């Protein structure tokens, strides 16, 4: 009976918290109908930019839709915010399925000189980047398939390092004999390389046609230029 009472008490507490959230939600004016159109749009822009600025992770469209009117286009708001930031050393960037405040690549050297560099990027060896590239393009992919692609064994330690950095994760079991684990990239991978989605990776077929990607180059340790550029162009994040 005591347990049942605790459950009922917990249920009432949850209901109360839900009611408080609904009440706060009702008090928050999303539509701003009392404002003229230009002032309303400006206030929505400020809300969106402030929310992105304050967040430690990329902010998705669904989250931003909670603070603007139902008929408001979040994408158009972002476009106007980015236009106003055109001359500033930072921007609102689409990354990992949301938007994030990032400094512009042109100021990376100045930021590194002032506060140091990106520690995670410094820990990624050329081999790490090559394996990440292959997982990014061919996921889900097994360690055996990666080893076959490179013509030499990809060690468990290398895979473990990438998993420890949260850049890859286990995917579905392969339908091949033994049902080995496959590997896929993560949200952290997108963040690390400044990508919104995997569709932002350089076009694989175009790189092959242009002669920038071949098995011989990979085995020689020659990272394809466009992918290497992704790592160099990762925008340095700062606490504003």
N, C-alpha and C positions, 0 to 999 in steps of 0.2 A: 504493500500500500504506500509505503514511504517512497518507493521508486516511482510509482504511478503519480504521486503528488508532485515529485520533482519534475517528471515529464510534463505534467499539466502546467506547472510553474514555468518550465522552459518554453512551452508552447505559447503561454500568455506573454512571456517576455519577447519572444520572436514576433508575435503579432503586434506588440506595442512598438517595437523597433520598426516594423514594416509600416505601421500607421504613421510614425514620425517621419519616415522617409517620404511617404505619400503626401503628408502635410507640407513638408519642405518643398517637395516637387510642385505642389499646387501654388505655393507662394512665389516660386521662381517664375518670372515673366519671360518666357521664350519669345513670344510673338512681338512684343514691344509696339503694339498697335497705336499707342499714344504718341509715338515719335513720327516725324515726317520720314519718307522713304530713305533719303540720304543719311540722316542721322541714325536711322535704324540699322542700315547696312554697316555704317561705321562702328556701331556698338557691337554688332555681331563679329566684325573683323577683330575688334579688340578682345572679345571673349575667346575667340578661337586662338589667337596668337598667345594670349596669356596662358591658356590651358596647355598649349604645346610647350611654351617656355618653361612652365613649372613642372612638367612631367619628366621623369627620368628615363622612360621608355617611349618608343613611338606611339602616338595617339591615333587610334583608328577613326574611320568615318562615323561609325555607330556612336562612339563616345562624343564626338563633336556635335553630332545631330541633336544631342540632349540639351545643348545650350543655345540653339538658334531656332528660328521659326520653322514650322513644318514645310513651308514652301521655299525655304532658303537652300541654295545650292552650296554645299560645303566646298566643292571643287572651285567654283567661281570665287568664293571668299579667299581660298588659298591663293588663287591666281592674283588677286588684288593685293594680298599681303606680300607676296613675293615681288610684285612690281614695286611696292613701296620700299622693300629691302634691297632693291637692285644695287644701290650704291653703298650698302653697308657691308662690313666684313663677315657677316653671317647670313644665313638663309634658312627658310623652312623647306626641308627636303623630304621627298617621299622615300621611305626606307622601311623594309620589313613589314609591309602591309599597313603602315601608318605614316604620320608626319612627325619630324623631329627638328629642333633647332640645331644646326651645325654651322661651325665656322667654315669659311671658304678655303679650298685647298691652297690658294695663294699665300695664306697666312700660316701654313703649317710650320715652316721653318722658324718663324718668329715665336710661335707658341712653344715649339720644342726648345728653343733657346731660353725661353723664360721659365717654363715649368716642366720640361722634360718631354719625352716622346710617349708613344703608345706602347706600353709594355707588352701587350699581347702580340702586336704586329712584330716586335723584335724577337719573339719566341718562335715565330713561324719560319722554319727553314725552307730552302728551295724544294726539298722533297715533300714537306708538308703541303706546300702550295700546289705542287703537281698532283698529289693524291686528292686534295680537295677539289681541284679542277675536274678530275675524272669523276669523282663522286657527284659533283654538281651536274655534270652533263649526262651521266649514265645511270643515275640512281633510279631504283635501288640496285646496288651492285655488291657482290661478295668480295671478300679479301682475295679469294682465289682468282676471281675475274680481274681484279686490279693487278695481281701479280702477273697474270697472263698478258695483260695489256702492256705492262712495262717490260716484260721479258725477264723479270727477276722478282724474288719474293718480297712482298710488302709485309713488314714485320708486324707482329701483334703490338709491339711497343709503340710503333708509329700510329697505329689505329687507336691505341689506348691514349696516346698523347692528344690526338684530335678530339677524342671523346671527352677527355678530361677538360679540354678547353671549351667544351660544349659546342663545337663547330659541326660535329656529326653525331648521329644517334642511330640506334638499331632500327632497321626497317623490317618488313615482313620476311619470313623464312623463304629461302629460294626453293622453287619446285624441283631443283636438281637433286641427285642422289645425296643423301645425308642431310638434306634440308639445312644448309649452312645459313648463318645470319647474313642479312644484307645491311648496307649502310646508306643513310640518307643525310642530307644537310639539314641544318636547323635554322631557327630564327636568328640565332647568334651569328651564323654564317652570313646571312643577309646583312646584318648590322656591321659585321667586320669589314665587308667589302662594299658597303654603301649601296646595296641593291634593294629595290622595292620588292621584286619577285624574281624567281629564277629565269623568267623570260628576259630579264635585263642582262643576262650573261651574253657575251659576244656570240653572234650567230655561228654555230659550229660548222655548218656546211660552207658558209661564206669564207671562214678561216681556212678550210681545206682547199677550196677553189683558189684562194689567194696564195696558197703555198705557205701559210703561216703555221699550219699544224700538220705534223706527220709523226708517225711512230719513231722514225729515225731521230727527229729533233727531240722528242720526249726522252728517248733512251740516252741521248747525249746530254740531257739536263738543260736543254735550251727551252726555257719557258716561253710560250707564245706571247708576243709583245702586248697584245690587247688585254690578256688576262693579268699579266704582271702589272700592267698599268692600273688595274682595279685596286691592287693592294697599295700602290703608291699614292693613288688619288683618294684613299679613304680620308674623309674629312675629320679633322681633329676636333673632338668634343671638348667643350670647356664649360665650367660652371659659371654662368653669367652672373 
